[in-house]
Amino acid sequence: MSDQVIRLIYPESLLSVPVINQLIRRYDLTVNILRAQIGGGQRWMEVQLDGNPIVIDEAIKWLKDQGIQVED
């Protein structure tokens, strides 16, 4: 098991999509939301992903494919 902290920057079009829920169900990861700012022109969330490092890498690729910018 491993954990990684990343920042997710959402496009406005995905604000009403349950991306974190889909991420947890699809990849069986533990997701801890550390901080977030949604609104006022800000659309980001810092999360800690806990799980298999290979699965975390796949999950990050999936997030990017959804249109979310991912920063380490």
PDB file of N, CA, C and O in Angstrom, chain B, residues numbered from 101:
ATOM      1  N   MET B 101       0.844  -1.185   0.000  1.00  0.00           N
ATOM      2  CA  MET B 101       0.000   0.000   0.000  1.00  0.00           C
ATOM      3  C   MET B 101       0.885   1.243   0.000  1.00  0.00           C
ATOM      4  O   MET B 101       1.980   1.262   0.562  1.00  0.00           O
ATOM      5  N   SER B 102       0.376   2.254  -0.638  1.00  0.00           N
ATOM      6  CA  SER B 102       1.103   3.498  -0.787  1.00  0.00           C
ATOM      7  C   SER B 102       0.096   4.633  -0.768  1.00  0.00           C
ATOM      8  O   SER B 102      -1.097   4.423  -0.987  1.00  0.00           O
ATOM      9  N   ASP B 103       0.583   5.837  -0.503  1.00  0.00           N
ATOM     10  CA  ASP B 103      -0.319   6.977  -0.623  1.00  0.00           C
ATOM     11  C   ASP B 103       0.375   8.084  -1.392  1.00  0.00           C
ATOM     12  O   ASP B 103       1.601   8.194  -1.400  1.00  0.00           O
ATOM     13  N   GLN B 104      -0.441   8.897  -2.034  1.00  0.00           N
ATOM     14  CA  GLN B 104       0.059   9.999  -2.851  1.00  0.00           C
ATOM     15  C   GLN B 104      -0.905  11.166  -2.725  1.00  0.00           C
ATOM     16  O   GLN B 104      -2.121  10.988  -2.794  1.00  0.00           O
ATOM     17  N   VAL B 105      -0.361  12.353  -2.541  1.00  0.00           N
ATOM     18  CA  VAL B 105      -1.175  13.569  -2.464  1.00  0.00           C
ATOM     19  C   VAL B 105      -1.087  14.281  -3.808  1.00  0.00           C
ATOM     20  O   VAL B 105       0.001  14.531  -4.328  1.00  0.00           O
ATOM     21  N   ILE B 106      -2.261  14.602  -4.358  1.00  0.00           N
ATOM     22  CA  ILE B 106      -2.325  15.298  -5.640  1.00  0.00           C
ATOM     23  C   ILE B 106      -3.345  16.422  -5.558  1.00  0.00           C
ATOM     24  O   ILE B 106      -4.227  16.420  -4.699  1.00  0.00           O
ATOM     25  N   ARG B 107      -3.208  17.373  -6.460  1.00  0.00           N
ATOM     26  CA  ARG B 107      -4.199  18.444  -6.593  1.00  0.00           C
ATOM     27  C   ARG B 107      -4.956  18.221  -7.888  1.00  0.00           C
ATOM     28  O   ARG B 107      -4.355  18.029  -8.945  1.00  0.00           O
ATOM     29  N   LEU B 108      -6.267  18.248  -7.801  1.00  0.00           N
ATOM     30  CA  LEU B 108      -7.145  18.097  -8.962  1.00  0.00           C
ATOM     31  C   LEU B 108      -7.720  19.459  -9.306  1.00  0.00           C
ATOM     32  O   LEU B 108      -8.315  20.125  -8.458  1.00  0.00           O
ATOM     33  N   ILE B 109      -7.541  19.868 -10.546  1.00  0.00           N
ATOM     34  CA  ILE B 109      -8.092  21.138 -11.004  1.00  0.00           C
ATOM     35  C   ILE B 109      -9.186  20.821 -12.025  1.00  0.00           C
ATOM     36  O   ILE B 109      -8.923  20.301 -13.109  1.00  0.00           O
ATOM     37  N   TYR B 110     -10.398  21.146 -11.648  1.00  0.00           N
ATOM     38  CA  TYR B 110     -11.576  20.765 -12.422  1.00  0.00           C
ATOM     39  C   TYR B 110     -11.932  21.794 -13.480  1.00  0.00           C
ATOM     40  O   TYR B 110     -11.863  22.996 -13.226  1.00  0.00           O
ATOM     41  N   PRO B 111     -12.316  21.328 -14.674  1.00  0.00           N
ATOM     42  CA  PRO B 111     -12.969  22.250 -15.606  1.00  0.00           C
ATOM     43  C   PRO B 111     -14.400  22.495 -15.113  1.00  0.00           C
ATOM     44  O   PRO B 111     -14.989  21.638 -14.453  1.00  0.00           O
ATOM     45  N   GLU B 112     -14.931  23.619 -15.423  1.00  0.00           N
ATOM     46  CA  GLU B 112     -16.279  23.954 -14.940  1.00  0.00           C
ATOM     47  C   GLU B 112     -17.320  22.921 -15.365  1.00  0.00           C
ATOM     48  O   GLU B 112     -18.293  22.688 -14.648  1.00  0.00           O
ATOM     49  N   SER B 113     -17.121  22.311 -16.511  1.00  0.00           N
ATOM     50  CA  SER B 113     -18.095  21.335 -17.029  1.00  0.00           C
ATOM     51  C   SER B 113     -18.203  20.076 -16.164  1.00  0.00           C
ATOM     52  O   SER B 113     -19.178  19.335 -16.293  1.00  0.00           O
ATOM     53  N   LEU B 114     -17.238  19.818 -15.296  1.00  0.00           N
ATOM     54  CA  LEU B 114     -17.270  18.608 -14.468  1.00  0.00           C
ATOM     55  C   LEU B 114     -17.684  18.850 -13.025  1.00  0.00           C
ATOM     56  O   LEU B 114     -17.678  17.919 -12.220  1.00  0.00           O
ATOM     57  N   LEU B 115     -18.044  20.080 -12.684  1.00  0.00           N
ATOM     58  CA  LEU B 115     -18.368  20.372 -11.293  1.00  0.00           C
ATOM     59  C   LEU B 115     -19.572  19.597 -10.779  1.00  0.00           C
ATOM     60  O   LEU B 115     -19.652  19.317  -9.583  1.00  0.00           O
ATOM     61  N   SER B 116     -20.496  19.250 -11.640  1.00  0.00           N
ATOM     62  CA  SER B 116     -21.681  18.513 -11.193  1.00  0.00           C
ATOM     63  C   SER B 116     -21.558  17.003 -11.417  1.00  0.00           C
ATOM     64  O   SER B 116     -22.520  16.266 -11.201  1.00  0.00           O
ATOM     65  N   VAL B 117     -20.387  16.541 -11.846  1.00  0.00           N
ATOM     66  CA  VAL B 117     -20.148  15.114 -12.080  1.00  0.00           C
ATOM     67  C   VAL B 117     -19.499  14.509 -10.830  1.00  0.00           C
ATOM     68  O   VAL B 117     -18.539  15.078 -10.310  1.00  0.00           O
ATOM     69  N   PRO B 118     -20.002  13.364 -10.333  1.00  0.00           N
ATOM     70  CA  PRO B 118     -19.441  12.761  -9.119  1.00  0.00           C
ATOM     71  C   PRO B 118     -18.121  12.020  -9.392  1.00  0.00           C
ATOM     72  O   PRO B 118     -18.055  10.796  -9.281  1.00  0.00           O
ATOM     73  N   VAL B 119     -17.090  12.767  -9.744  1.00  0.00           N
ATOM     74  CA  VAL B 119     -15.816  12.182 -10.167  1.00  0.00           C
ATOM     75  C   VAL B 119     -15.158  11.387  -9.034  1.00  0.00           C
ATOM     76  O   VAL B 119     -14.655  10.288  -9.269  1.00  0.00           O
ATOM     77  N   ILE B 120     -15.155  11.918  -7.823  1.00  0.00           N
ATOM     78  CA  ILE B 120     -14.508  11.229  -6.705  1.00  0.00           C
ATOM     79  C   ILE B 120     -15.231   9.917  -6.408  1.00  0.00           C
ATOM     80  O   ILE B 120     -14.588   8.900  -6.149  1.00  0.00           O
ATOM     81  N   ASN B 121     -16.538   9.935  -6.444  1.00  0.00           N
ATOM     82  CA  ASN B 121     -17.316   8.710  -6.257  1.00  0.00           C
ATOM     83  C   ASN B 121     -16.947   7.675  -7.323  1.00  0.00           C
ATOM     84  O   ASN B 121     -16.712   6.511  -7.001  1.00  0.00           O
ATOM     85  N   GLN B 122     -16.895   8.088  -8.567  1.00  0.00           N
ATOM     86  CA  GLN B 122     -16.532   7.178  -9.656  1.00  0.00           C
ATOM     87  C   GLN B 122     -15.116   6.649  -9.476  1.00  0.00           C
ATOM     88  O   GLN B 122     -14.856   5.473  -9.732  1.00  0.00           O
ATOM     89  N   LEU B 123     -14.205   7.505  -9.040  1.00  0.00           N
ATOM     90  CA  LEU B 123     -12.817   7.111  -8.807  1.00  0.00           C
ATOM     91  C   LEU B 123     -12.723   6.022  -7.741  1.00  0.00           C
ATOM     92  O   LEU B 123     -12.027   5.024  -7.929  1.00  0.00           O
ATOM     93  N   ILE B 124     -13.412   6.209  -6.639  1.00  0.00           N
ATOM     94  CA  ILE B 124     -13.394   5.234  -5.550  1.00  0.00           C
ATOM     95  C   ILE B 124     -13.973   3.899  -6.012  1.00  0.00           C
ATOM     96  O   ILE B 124     -13.390   2.846  -5.749  1.00  0.00           O
ATOM     97  N   ARG B 125     -15.102   3.935  -6.690  1.00  0.00           N
ATOM     98  CA  ARG B 125     -15.753   2.692  -7.141  1.00  0.00           C
ATOM     99  C   ARG B 125     -14.940   1.973  -8.208  1.00  0.00           C
ATOM    100  O   ARG B 125     -14.816   0.749  -8.179  1.00  0.00           O
ATOM    101  N   ARG B 126     -14.387   2.727  -9.146  1.00  0.00           N
ATOM    102  CA  ARG B 126     -13.666   2.139 -10.275  1.00  0.00           C
ATOM    103  C   ARG B 126     -12.327   1.533  -9.851  1.00  0.00           C
ATOM    104  O   ARG B 126     -11.931   0.484 -10.359  1.00  0.00           O
ATOM    105  N   TYR B 127     -11.630   2.195  -8.918  1.00  0.00           N
ATOM    106  CA  TYR B 127     -10.263   1.784  -8.581  1.00  0.00           C
ATOM    107  C   TYR B 127     -10.100   1.270  -7.149  1.00  0.00           C
ATOM    108  O   TYR B 127      -8.991   0.909  -6.757  1.00  0.00           O
ATOM    109  N   ASP B 128     -11.157   1.230  -6.374  1.00  0.00           N
ATOM    110  CA  ASP B 128     -11.124   0.706  -5.012  1.00  0.00           C
ATOM    111  C   ASP B 128     -10.006   1.365  -4.198  1.00  0.00           C
ATOM    112  O   ASP B 128      -9.230   0.688  -3.524  1.00  0.00           O
ATOM    113  N   LEU B 129      -9.941   2.684  -4.275  1.00  0.00           N
ATOM    114  CA  LEU B 129      -8.948   3.451  -3.532  1.00  0.00           C
ATOM    115  C   LEU B 129      -9.605   4.115  -2.330  1.00  0.00           C
ATOM    116  O   LEU B 129     -10.813   4.347  -2.309  1.00  0.00           O
ATOM    117  N   THR B 130      -8.788   4.412  -1.340  1.00  0.00           N
ATOM    118  CA  THR B 130      -9.233   5.266  -0.250  1.00  0.00           C
ATOM    119  C   THR B 130      -8.851   6.692  -0.637  1.00  0.00           C
ATOM    120  O   THR B 130      -7.692   6.965  -0.949  1.00  0.00           O
ATOM    121  N   VAL B 131      -9.822   7.593  -0.615  1.00  0.00           N
ATOM    122  CA  VAL B 131      -9.588   8.982  -0.998  1.00  0.00           C
ATOM    123  C   VAL B 131      -9.888   9.868   0.203  1.00  0.00           C
ATOM    124  O   VAL B 131     -11.001   9.866   0.730  1.00  0.00           O
ATOM    125  N   ASN B 132      -8.888  10.620   0.625  1.00  0.00           N
ATOM    126  CA  ASN B 132      -9.026  11.557   1.726  1.00  0.00           C
ATOM    127  C   ASN B 132      -8.938  12.969   1.149  1.00  0.00           C
ATOM    128  O   ASN B 132      -7.906  13.354   0.601  1.00  0.00           O
ATOM    129  N   ILE B 133     -10.013  13.733   1.272  1.00  0.00           N
ATOM    130  CA  ILE B 133     -10.012  15.110   0.788  1.00  0.00           C
ATOM    131  C   ILE B 133      -9.338  15.975   1.853  1.00  0.00           C
ATOM    132  O   ILE B 133      -9.842  16.108   2.968  1.00  0.00           O
ATOM    133  N   LEU B 134      -8.205  16.555   1.499  1.00  0.00           N
ATOM    134  CA  LEU B 134      -7.421  17.341   2.443  1.00  0.00           C
ATOM    135  C   LEU B 134      -7.869  18.797   2.492  1.00  0.00           C
ATOM    136  O   LEU B 134      -7.959  19.391   3.567  1.00  0.00           O
ATOM    137  N   ARG B 135      -8.147  19.368   1.321  1.00  0.00           N
ATOM    138  CA  ARG B 135      -8.653  20.741   1.231  1.00  0.00           C
ATOM    139  C   ARG B 135      -9.216  20.935  -0.170  1.00  0.00           C
ATOM    140  O   ARG B 135      -8.864  20.221  -1.108  1.00  0.00           O
ATOM    141  N   ALA B 136     -10.092  21.911  -0.284  1.00  0.00           N
ATOM    142  CA  ALA B 136     -10.705  22.172  -1.584  1.00  0.00           C
ATOM    143  C   ALA B 136     -11.204  23.607  -1.640  1.00  0.00           C
ATOM    144  O   ALA B 136     -11.499  24.225  -0.617  1.00  0.00           O
ATOM    145  N   GLN B 137     -11.288  24.113  -2.847  1.00  0.00           N
ATOM    146  CA  GLN B 137     -11.884  25.431  -3.092  1.00  0.00           C
ATOM    147  C   GLN B 137     -12.698  25.311  -4.373  1.00  0.00           C
ATOM    148  O   GLN B 137     -12.150  25.190  -5.469  1.00  0.00           O
ATOM    149  N   ILE B 138     -13.999  25.347  -4.212  1.00  0.00           N
ATOM    150  CA  ILE B 138     -14.895  25.280  -5.358  1.00  0.00           C
ATOM    151  C   ILE B 138     -15.783  26.522  -5.282  1.00  0.00           C
ATOM    152  O   ILE B 138     -16.539  26.697  -4.327  1.00  0.00           O
ATOM    153  N   GLY B 139     -15.687  27.359  -6.275  1.00  0.00           N
ATOM    154  CA  GLY B 139     -16.473  28.587  -6.285  1.00  0.00           C
ATOM    155  C   GLY B 139     -15.565  29.804  -6.274  1.00  0.00           C
ATOM    156  O   GLY B 139     -14.387  29.711  -5.931  1.00  0.00           O
ATOM    157  N   GLY B 140     -16.115  30.927  -6.647  1.00  0.00           N
ATOM    158  CA  GLY B 140     -15.341  32.153  -6.688  1.00  0.00           C
ATOM    159  C   GLY B 140     -14.196  32.090  -7.690  1.00  0.00           C
ATOM    160  O   GLY B 140     -13.150  32.706  -7.487  1.00  0.00           O
ATOM    161  N   GLY B 141     -14.397  31.352  -8.758  1.00  0.00           N
ATOM    162  CA  GLY B 141     -13.368  31.217  -9.781  1.00  0.00           C
ATOM    163  C   GLY B 141     -12.359  30.112  -9.503  1.00  0.00           C
ATOM    164  O   GLY B 141     -11.518  29.811 -10.350  1.00  0.00           O
ATOM    165  N   GLN B 142     -12.436  29.506  -8.325  1.00  0.00           N
ATOM    166  CA  GLN B 142     -11.519  28.419  -7.962  1.00  0.00           C
ATOM    167  C   GLN B 142     -12.234  27.082  -8.129  1.00  0.00           C
ATOM    168  O   GLN B 142     -13.407  26.951  -7.783  1.00  0.00           O
ATOM    169  N   ARG B 143     -11.514  26.080  -8.668  1.00  0.00           N
ATOM    170  CA  ARG B 143     -12.105  24.751  -8.859  1.00  0.00           C
ATOM    171  C   ARG B 143     -11.027  23.691  -8.631  1.00  0.00           C
ATOM    172  O   ARG B 143     -10.645  22.987  -9.565  1.00  0.00           O
ATOM    173  N   TRP B 144     -10.543  23.576  -7.412  1.00  0.00           N
ATOM    174  CA  TRP B 144      -9.489  22.605  -7.153  1.00  0.00           C
ATOM    175  C   TRP B 144      -9.766  21.834  -5.858  1.00  0.00           C
ATOM    176  O   TRP B 144     -10.533  22.267  -4.997  1.00  0.00           O
ATOM    177  N   MET B 145      -9.118  20.690  -5.760  1.00  0.00           N
ATOM    178  CA  MET B 145      -9.252  19.841  -4.590  1.00  0.00           C
ATOM    179  C   MET B 145      -7.925  19.113  -4.387  1.00  0.00           C
ATOM    180  O   MET B 145      -7.370  18.561  -5.337  1.00  0.00           O
ATOM    181  N   GLU B 146      -7.416  19.107  -3.166  1.00  0.00           N
ATOM    182  CA  GLU B 146      -6.233  18.321  -2.843  1.00  0.00           C
ATOM    183  C   GLU B 146      -6.693  17.053  -2.146  1.00  0.00           C
ATOM    184  O   GLU B 146      -7.425  17.106  -1.157  1.00  0.00           O
ATOM    185  N   VAL B 147      -6.260  15.916  -2.667  1.00  0.00           N
ATOM    186  CA  VAL B 147      -6.682  14.633  -2.131  1.00  0.00           C
ATOM    187  C   VAL B 147      -5.472  13.742  -1.884  1.00  0.00           C
ATOM    188  O   VAL B 147      -4.434  13.879  -2.531  1.00  0.00           O
ATOM    189  N   GLN B 148      -5.632  12.832  -0.938  1.00  0.00           N
ATOM    190  CA  GLN B 148      -4.638  11.804  -0.684  1.00  0.00           C
ATOM    191  C   GLN B 148      -5.247  10.491  -1.165  1.00  0.00           C
ATOM    192  O   GLN B 148      -6.306  10.072  -0.698  1.00  0.00           O
ATOM    193  N   LEU B 149      -4.555   9.849  -2.110  1.00  0.00           N
ATOM    194  CA  LEU B 149      -4.996   8.560  -2.631  1.00  0.00           C
ATOM    195  C   LEU B 149      -4.192   7.470  -1.930  1.00  0.00           C
ATOM    196  O   LEU B 149      -2.964   7.532  -1.888  1.00  0.00           O
ATOM    197  N   ASP B 150      -4.878   6.478  -1.382  1.00  0.00           N
ATOM    198  CA  ASP B 150      -4.222   5.393  -0.665  1.00  0.00           C
ATOM    199  C   ASP B 150      -4.599   4.077  -1.330  1.00  0.00           C
ATOM    200  O   ASP B 150      -5.779   3.762  -1.482  1.00  0.00           O
ATOM    201  N   GLY B 151      -3.577   3.308  -1.728  1.00  0.00           N
ATOM    202  CA  GLY B 151      -3.829   2.023  -2.378  1.00  0.00           C
ATOM    203  C   GLY B 151      -2.575   1.503  -3.053  1.00  0.00           C
ATOM    204  O   GLY B 151      -1.468   1.962  -2.772  1.00  0.00           O
ATOM    205  N   ASN B 152      -2.754   0.560  -3.930  1.00  0.00           N
ATOM    206  CA  ASN B 152      -1.656  -0.020  -4.698  1.00  0.00           C
ATOM    207  C   ASN B 152      -1.082   1.057  -5.627  1.00  0.00           C
ATOM    208  O   ASN B 152      -1.837   1.732  -6.326  1.00  0.00           O
ATOM    209  N   PRO B 153       0.264   1.225  -5.640  1.00  0.00           N
ATOM    210  CA  PRO B 153       0.863   2.284  -6.475  1.00  0.00           C
ATOM    211  C   PRO B 153       0.525   2.163  -7.963  1.00  0.00           C
ATOM    212  O   PRO B 153       0.367   3.179  -8.640  1.00  0.00           O
ATOM    213  N   ILE B 154       0.415   0.966  -8.470  1.00  0.00           N
ATOM    214  CA  ILE B 154       0.059   0.775  -9.885  1.00  0.00           C
ATOM    215  C   ILE B 154      -1.373   1.228 -10.129  1.00  0.00           C
ATOM    216  O   ILE B 154      -1.667   1.855 -11.147  1.00  0.00           O
ATOM    217  N   VAL B 155      -2.253   0.914  -9.200  1.00  0.00           N
ATOM    218  CA  VAL B 155      -3.655   1.325  -9.318  1.00  0.00           C
ATOM    219  C   VAL B 155      -3.771   2.845  -9.199  1.00  0.00           C
ATOM    220  O   VAL B 155      -4.570   3.459  -9.905  1.00  0.00           O
ATOM    221  N   ILE B 156      -2.986   3.452  -8.318  1.00  0.00           N
ATOM    222  CA  ILE B 156      -2.994   4.914  -8.191  1.00  0.00           C
ATOM    223  C   ILE B 156      -2.583   5.552  -9.511  1.00  0.00           C
ATOM    224  O   ILE B 156      -3.204   6.523  -9.945  1.00  0.00           O
ATOM    225  N   ASP B 157      -1.548   5.022 -10.153  1.00  0.00           N
ATOM    226  CA  ASP B 157      -1.122   5.559 -11.456  1.00  0.00           C
ATOM    227  C   ASP B 157      -2.230   5.434 -12.500  1.00  0.00           C
ATOM    228  O   ASP B 157      -2.448   6.356 -13.286  1.00  0.00           O
ATOM    229  N   GLU B 158      -2.932   4.294 -12.512  1.00  0.00           N
ATOM    230  CA  GLU B 158      -4.052   4.098 -13.444  1.00  0.00           C
ATOM    231  C   GLU B 158      -5.171   5.096 -13.146  1.00  0.00           C
ATOM    232  O   GLU B 158      -5.780   5.650 -14.061  1.00  0.00           O
ATOM    233  N   ALA B 159      -5.432   5.316 -11.866  1.00  0.00           N
ATOM    234  CA  ALA B 159      -6.488   6.247 -11.466  1.00  0.00           C
ATOM    235  C   ALA B 159      -6.147   7.675 -11.899  1.00  0.00           C
ATOM    236  O   ALA B 159      -7.022   8.410 -12.358  1.00  0.00           O
ATOM    237  N   ILE B 160      -4.891   8.065 -11.756  1.00  0.00           N
ATOM    238  CA  ILE B 160      -4.469   9.405 -12.175  1.00  0.00           C
ATOM    239  C   ILE B 160      -4.618   9.560 -13.690  1.00  0.00           C
ATOM    240  O   ILE B 160      -5.055  10.607 -14.169  1.00  0.00           O
ATOM    241  N   LYS B 161      -4.262   8.535 -14.429  1.00  0.00           N
ATOM    242  CA  LYS B 161      -4.456   8.575 -15.885  1.00  0.00           C
ATOM    243  C   LYS B 161      -5.945   8.739 -16.217  1.00  0.00           C
ATOM    244  O   LYS B 161      -6.303   9.521 -17.097  1.00  0.00           O
ATOM    245  N   TRP B 162      -6.797   8.012 -15.521  1.00  0.00           N
ATOM    246  CA  TRP B 162      -8.240   8.097 -15.745  1.00  0.00           C
ATOM    247  C   TRP B 162      -8.743   9.520 -15.452  1.00  0.00           C
ATOM    248  O   TRP B 162      -9.540  10.069 -16.213  1.00  0.00           O
ATOM    249  N   LEU B 163      -8.270  10.113 -14.344  1.00  0.00           N
ATOM    250  CA  LEU B 163      -8.678  11.478 -14.014  1.00  0.00           C
ATOM    251  C   LEU B 163      -8.310  12.437 -15.138  1.00  0.00           C
ATOM    252  O   LEU B 163      -9.118  13.279 -15.532  1.00  0.00           O
ATOM    253  N   LYS B 164      -7.093  12.312 -15.651  1.00  0.00           N
ATOM    254  CA  LYS B 164      -6.649  13.164 -16.757  1.00  0.00           C
ATOM    255  C   LYS B 164      -7.504  12.938 -17.997  1.00  0.00           C
ATOM    256  O   LYS B 164      -7.842  13.887 -18.705  1.00  0.00           O
ATOM    257  N   ASP B 165      -7.852  11.686 -18.259  1.00  0.00           N
ATOM    258  CA  ASP B 165      -8.704  11.370 -19.417  1.00  0.00           C
ATOM    259  C   ASP B 165     -10.091  11.990 -19.270  1.00  0.00           C
ATOM    260  O   ASP B 165     -10.751  12.269 -20.271  1.00  0.00           O
ATOM    261  N   GLN B 166     -10.538  12.208 -18.037  1.00  0.00           N
ATOM    262  CA  GLN B 166     -11.844  12.832 -17.802  1.00  0.00           C
ATOM    263  C   GLN B 166     -11.803  14.340 -18.032  1.00  0.00           C
ATOM    264  O   GLN B 166     -12.848  14.985 -18.118  1.00  0.00           O
ATOM    265  N   GLY B 167     -10.593  14.909 -18.133  1.00  0.00           N
ATOM    266  CA  GLY B 167     -10.457  16.340 -18.352  1.00  0.00           C
ATOM    267  C   GLY B 167     -10.013  17.111 -17.126  1.00  0.00           C
ATOM    268  O   GLY B 167     -10.053  18.341 -17.109  1.00  0.00           O
ATOM    269  N   ILE B 168      -9.586  16.386 -16.094  1.00  0.00           N
ATOM    270  CA  ILE B 168      -9.120  17.011 -14.858  1.00  0.00           C
ATOM    271  C   ILE B 168      -7.613  17.167 -14.930  1.00  0.00           C
ATOM    272  O   ILE B 168      -6.900  16.224 -15.272  1.00  0.00           O
ATOM    273  N   GLN B 169      -7.133  18.349 -14.609  1.00  0.00           N
ATOM    274  CA  GLN B 169      -5.687  18.584 -14.545  1.00  0.00           C
ATOM    275  C   GLN B 169      -5.190  18.052 -13.203  1.00  0.00           C
ATOM    276  O   GLN B 169      -5.777  18.351 -12.162  1.00  0.00           O
ATOM    277  N   VAL B 170      -4.109  17.260 -13.219  1.00  0.00           N
ATOM    278  CA  VAL B 170      -3.574  16.655 -12.004  1.00  0.00           C
ATOM    279  C   VAL B 170      -2.164  17.188 -11.760  1.00  0.00           C
ATOM    280  O   VAL B 170      -1.301  17.125 -12.635  1.00  0.00           O
ATOM    281  N   GLU B 171      -1.949  17.715 -10.552  1.00  0.00           N
ATOM    282  CA  GLU B 171      -0.633  18.206 -10.152  1.00  0.00           C
ATOM    283  C   GLU B 171      -0.148  17.408  -8.955  1.00  0.00           C
ATOM    284  O   GLU B 171      -0.921  17.093  -8.051  1.00  0.00           O
ATOM    285  N   ASP B 172       1.146  17.082  -8.956  1.00  0.00           N
ATOM    286  CA  ASP B 172       1.729  16.364  -7.804  1.00  0.00           C
ATOM    287  C   ASP B 172       2.068  17.324  -6.701  1.00  0.00           C
ATOM    288  O   ASP B 172       2.566  16.910  -5.654  1.00  0.00           O
TER     289      ASP B 172
END
